[in-house]
């Protein structure tokens, strides 16, 4: 009787673990960039724990803003590829994990983490 109860409890625990959804793969850390708002103010943007393998159009520097972002800093634990255009199109540049960064010369509108 005890063996059957223990087996049932173990089986139930195993099924419970399978039923719990796993979190989506995400880079851990912050991705930071600077930009000029449509109104002409300097601003900072960031992504916290962004998703992996998904193109992210950077808030504030999309097609509604004629000025792209600049000075990206990758403080996540995965490589980041930044793009000059939205939807991860155009010229690209890779930023290493934890310490990757670039200056004002690098203009960006989107990023993907891998």
C-alpha positions as a printed Julia matrix, in Angstrom:
114×3 Matrix{Float64}:
  0.0    0.0     0.0
  2.79   2.43    0.88
  4.65   1.59   -2.31
  1.56   2.36   -4.38
  1.08   5.71   -2.58
  4.72   6.63   -3.07
  4.57   5.65   -6.74
  1.37   7.66   -7.25
  2.92  10.71   -5.54
  6.07  10.46   -7.66
  4.05  10.09  -10.86
  1.87  13.06   -9.9
  4.93  15.2    -9.2
  6.43  14.22  -12.56
  3.23  15.13  -14.41
  3.07  18.42  -12.56
  6.6   19.29  -13.69
  5.65  18.54  -17.29
  2.55  20.72  -17.04
  4.4   23.83  -15.81
  5.31  25.95  -18.84
  8.97  26.75  -19.26
 10.04  30.34  -19.66
 10.96  31.54  -23.11
 14.64  31.78  -23.86
 15.8   35.28  -23.07
 19.03  37.18  -22.72
 19.68  38.16  -19.11
 20.65  41.76  -18.47
 20.21  45.19  -20.05
 20.66  46.49  -23.56
 21.01  50.28  -23.53
 20.99  52.89  -26.31
 20.62  56.65  -26.75
 18.45  58.6   -29.15
 16.91  61.98  -29.9
 13.13  62.18  -29.55
 10.87  63.51  -32.29
 10.61  66.68  -30.17
 14.41  67.07  -30.17
 15.22  65.89  -26.61
 18.05  63.52  -25.76
 16.73  60.25  -24.33
 17.88  56.81  -23.26
 16.21  53.54  -24.08
 16.78  50.06  -22.78
 15.59  46.49  -23.07
 15.59  44.34  -19.92
 16.0   40.58  -20.43
 15.08  40.73  -24.14
 13.94  37.59  -25.98
 16.46  35.54  -27.96
 16.11  34.89  -31.68
 13.46  37.59  -32.08
 13.93  40.87  -33.92
 13.13  43.8   -31.63
 12.42  47.24  -33.1
 13.84  49.67  -30.57
 11.24  51.9   -28.89
 11.61  55.56  -29.77
 13.63  55.09  -32.96
 11.19  53.36  -35.27
  9.88  54.67  -38.54
  8.01  57.49  -36.74
 11.34  59.05  -35.72
 13.62  60.31  -38.51
 16.63  60.02  -36.17
 17.99  56.52  -35.43
 19.35  55.44  -32.08
 23.08  55.37  -31.33
 25.69  54.4   -28.74
 24.38  50.88  -28.0
 25.73  48.99  -24.99
 25.12  45.27  -24.62
 25.12  44.3   -20.94
 23.25  41.04  -21.52
 24.75  37.57  -21.37
 24.32  36.89  -25.13
 25.59  38.37  -28.39
 23.5   41.22  -29.82
 23.35  42.11  -33.49
 22.16  45.67  -34.1
 20.73  46.85  -37.41
 20.55  50.22  -39.13
 16.95  49.61  -40.21
 13.74  48.43  -38.59
 12.78  44.75  -38.71
 16.48  43.78  -38.5
 17.25  44.99  -42.0
 20.16  46.97  -43.37
 23.74  47.16  -42.18
 24.48  45.21  -39.01
 27.07  45.12  -36.26
 27.64  42.48  -33.53
 28.12  43.43  -29.88
 29.73  40.94  -27.52
 28.03  39.89  -24.27
 28.55  41.92  -21.06
 30.95  44.54  -22.45
 29.98  45.17  -26.08
 29.35  48.74  -27.04
 29.75  51.32  -29.76
 29.75  55.09  -30.07
 27.51  57.72  -31.6
 28.68  56.81  -35.1
 26.78  53.5   -35.03
 23.16  54.24  -35.96
 20.58  51.61  -34.95
 16.85  50.91  -35.14
 16.54  47.2   -34.28
 18.37  44.35  -32.55
 18.34  40.57  -32.27
 19.95  38.52  -29.46
 21.36  35.02  -29.92
